[in-house]
């Protein structure tokens, strides 16, 4: 009886000719599309955040290299 009760929502009403079942499937499909769109958007936001993090790291590395170059020049100037 448990399995029957589990699938009661899929049973057709007399005279329904499958319209209720089709409508139910369409509703589920629309919900899945919305969920998929949300997941895709969240992934895009995460990817964008990752891109910003990478850009930030590249800028920090560039600044450190510039600072190191200046310090190296200053050290060489002091030694000369």
ROFI-541481 format. One record per residue: x, y, z of N, C-alpha, C in turn; residue in three letters. Coordinates in Angstrom, 1 decimal, decimal comma. Atoms other than C-alpha are relative to their C-alpha. Example, Ala and Ser with C-alpha at 12.3 -4.5 7.8 and 13.67 -1.06 7.14 Angstrom:
REM residues 2
    n_X    n_Y    n_Z   ca_X   ca_Y   ca_Z    c_X    c_Y    c_Z marlum
    0,9   -1,2    0,0   12,3   -4,5    7,8    0,9    1,2    0,0    ALA
   -0,9   -1,1    0,0   13,7   -1,1    7,1   -0,8    1,1    0,8    SER
This chain:
REM residues 80
    n_X    n_Y    n_Z   ca_X   ca_Y   ca_Z    c_X    c_Y    c_Z marlum
    0,8   -1,2    0,0    0,0    0,0    0,0    0,9    1,3    0,0    UNK
   -0,9   -1,1    0,0    2,9    2,3    0,6    0,4    0,5   -1,3    UNK
   -0,4   -0,4    1,4    4,0    2,3   -3,0   -1,2    0,6   -0,7    UNK
    1,2   -0,5    0,6    0,4    2,9   -4,1   -0,2    1,5    0,4    UNK
    0,2   -1,3   -0,6    0,1    5,9   -1,8    1,1    1,0   -0,5    UNK
   -1,1   -0,7    0,5    3,5    7,1   -3,0   -0,2    0,6   -1,4    UNK
    0,2   -0,4    1,4    2,3    7,3   -6,6   -1,4    0,5   -0,3    UNK
    1,4   -0,5    0,2   -1,3    8,6   -6,0    0,0    1,2   -0,8    UNK
    0,0   -1,2    0,8   -0,3   11,9   -7,4    0,1   -0,1   -1,5    UNK
   -0,1    0,3    1,4    0,4   10,3  -10,7   -1,2   -0,6   -0,7    UNK
    1,2    0,6    0,6   -2,9    8,6  -11,1   -0,9    1,0   -0,7    UNK
    0,9   -0,9    0,8   -5,3   10,0  -13,7   -1,4    0,0    0,6    UNK
    1,5   -0,1   -0,4   -8,8   11,2  -12,8   -0,7   -0,4   -1,3    UNK
    0,8    0,3    1,1  -11,5    9,9  -15,0   -0,4    1,2   -0,8    UNK
    0,4   -1,2    0,8  -12,2   12,3  -17,8    1,2    1,0   -0,2    UNK
   -1,2   -0,9    0,1   -8,8   13,9  -17,3    0,8   -0,2   -1,2    UNK
   -0,8    0,3    1,3   -7,2   12,2  -20,3    1,4    0,4    0,1    UNK
   -1,5   -0,3   -0,1   -3,7   12,8  -18,9    0,4    1,4    0,1    UNK
   -0,3   -1,5    0,0   -4,0   16,6  -18,8    0,6    0,3    1,4    UNK
   -0,6   -0,3   -1,3   -3,3   16,7  -15,0    1,4   -0,5    0,1    UNK
   -1,3    0,5    0,0   -0,3   14,5  -15,4    1,0    0,8   -0,8    UNK
   -0,9   -0,8    0,9    1,1   16,5  -18,3    0,2    1,4    0,7    UNK
   -0,1   -1,3   -0,7    0,4   19,7  -16,3    1,0   -0,1    1,1    UNK
   -0,9    0,2   -1,1    2,2   18,3  -13,3    1,5   -0,1   -0,5    UNK
   -1,3    0,2    0,5    5,2   17,3  -15,4    0,5    1,4   -0,5    UNK
   -0,4   -1,3    0,5    5,3   20,8  -17,1    0,4    0,9    1,2    UNK
   -0,3   -0,8   -1,2    5,2   22,4  -13,6    1,4   -0,4    0,5    UNK
   -1,3    0,5   -0,5    8,1   20,2  -12,5    1,1    0,5   -0,9    UNK
   -1,0   -0,4    1,0   10,0   21,0  -15,7    0,4    1,5    0,2    UNK
   -0,3   -1,5   -0,2    9,6   24,8  -15,1    0,7    0,2    1,2    UNK
   -0,8   -0,2   -1,3   10,8   24,5  -11,5    1,4   -0,4   -0,2    UNK
   -1,4    0,4    0,2   13,8   22,6  -12,7    0,8    1,0   -0,9    UNK
   -0,6   -1,0    0,8   14,5   25,2  -15,3    0,4    1,2    0,8    UNK
   -0,3   -1,1   -0,9   14,3   27,9  -12,7    1,2   -0,3    0,9    UNK
   -1,1    0,5   -0,8   16,6   25,9  -10,4    1,3    0,0   -0,7    UNK
   -1,2    0,1    0,8   19,1   25,3  -13,2    0,5    1,4   -0,3    UNK
   -0,4   -1,3    0,2   19,1   29,0  -14,0    0,7    0,6    1,2    UNK
   -0,6   -0,5   -1,2   19,8   29,8  -10,4    1,4   -0,5    0,2    UNK
   -1,3    0,7   -0,1   22,7   27,3  -10,3    1,0    0,6   -1,0    UNK
   -0,8   -0,6    1,0   24,1   28,7  -13,5    0,5    1,4    0,4    UNK
   -0,3   -1,4   -0,4   23,9   32,3  -12,2    1,0    0,0    1,2    UNK
   -0,9    0,1   -1,2   25,6   31,3   -8,9    1,4   -0,4   -0,5    UNK
   -1,3    0,4    0,6   28,3   29,6  -10,9    0,7    1,1   -0,6    UNK
   -0,5   -1,2    0,7   28,8   32,7  -13,0    0,6    1,0    1,0    UNK
   -0,5   -0,9   -1,0   29,1   34,8   -9,9    1,2   -0,5    0,7    UNK
   -1,2    0,6   -0,6   31,6   32,4   -8,3    1,2    0,1   -1,0    UNK
   -1,1   -0,1    1,0   33,6   32,4  -11,6    0,5    1,4   -0,1    UNK
   -0,3   -1,4    0,1   33,5   36,2  -11,7    0,8    0,4    1,3    UNK
   -0,8   -0,2   -1,3   34,7   36,3   -8,0    1,4   -0,6   -0,1    UNK
   -1,3    0,6    0,2   37,5   33,9   -8,9    0,8    0,8   -0,9    UNK
   -0,8   -0,8    0,9   38,5   36,1  -11,8    0,5    1,3    0,7    UNK
   -0,4   -1,1   -0,8   38,6   39,1   -9,5    1,1   -0,3    0,9    UNK
   -1,1    0,4   -0,9   40,7   37,2   -7,0    1,3   -0,2   -0,8    UNK
   -1,2    0,2    0,9   43,1   36,2   -9,8    0,6    1,3   -0,4    UNK
   -0,5   -1,3    0,4   43,4   39,7  -11,0    0,6    0,8    1,2    UNK
   -0,6   -0,6   -1,2   44,0   41,0   -7,5    1,3   -0,6    0,4    UNK
   -1,3    0,6   -0,2   46,7   38,4   -7,0    1,1    0,4   -1,0    UNK
   -0,9   -0,4    1,1   48,3   39,3  -10,3    0,5    1,4    0,3    UNK
   -0,4   -1,4   -0,3   48,3   43,0   -9,3    0,9    0,0    1,3    UNK
   -0,9    0,0   -1,1   49,8   42,2   -5,9    1,4   -0,6   -0,3    UNK
   -1,3    0,5    0,5   52,5   40,1   -7,5    0,8    1,0   -0,7    UNK
   -0,7   -1,0    0,8   53,3   42,9   -9,9    0,6    1,1    0,9    UNK
   -0,4   -1,0   -1,0   53,5   45,4   -7,0    1,2   -0,5    0,8    UNK
   -1,1    0,6   -0,8   55,8   43,1   -5,0    1,3    0,0   -0,9    UNK
   -1,2    0,0    0,9   58,1   42,7   -8,1    0,5    1,4   -0,2    UNK
   -0,5   -1,4    0,1   58,2   46,5   -8,5    0,7    0,4    1,2    UNK
   -0,7   -0,4   -1,3   59,0   47,0   -4,8    1,3   -0,7    0,1    UNK
   -1,3    0,7    0,0   61,7   44,3   -5,0    1,0    0,6   -0,9    UNK
   -0,9   -0,7    0,9   63,2   46,0   -8,0    0,5    1,3    0,5    UNK
   -0,4   -1,2   -0,6   63,3   49,3   -6,3    1,0   -0,2    1,2    UNK
   -0,9    0,3   -1,2   64,8   47,8   -3,1    1,4   -0,5   -0,5    UNK
   -1,2    0,5    0,5   67,4   46,0   -5,2    0,9    1,1   -0,6    UNK
   -0,8   -1,1    0,5   68,4   49,2   -7,0    0,5    0,9    1,1    UNK
   -0,5   -0,8   -1,1   68,6   51,1   -3,7    1,2   -0,7    0,7    UNK
   -1,1    0,8   -0,7   70,8   48,3   -2,2    1,3    0,2   -0,9    UNK
   -1,1   -0,1    0,9   73,1   48,4   -5,3    0,6    1,4    0,1    UNK
   -0,5   -1,3    0,0   73,3   52,2   -5,1    0,7    0,3    1,3    UNK
   -0,7   -0,1   -1,3   74,2   52,0   -1,4    1,4   -0,7    0,0    UNK
   -1,2    0,7    0,0   76,9   49,5   -2,1    1,1    0,7   -0,9    UNK
   -0,9   -0,6    0,9   78,4   51,6   -4,8    0,7    1,2    0,5    UNK
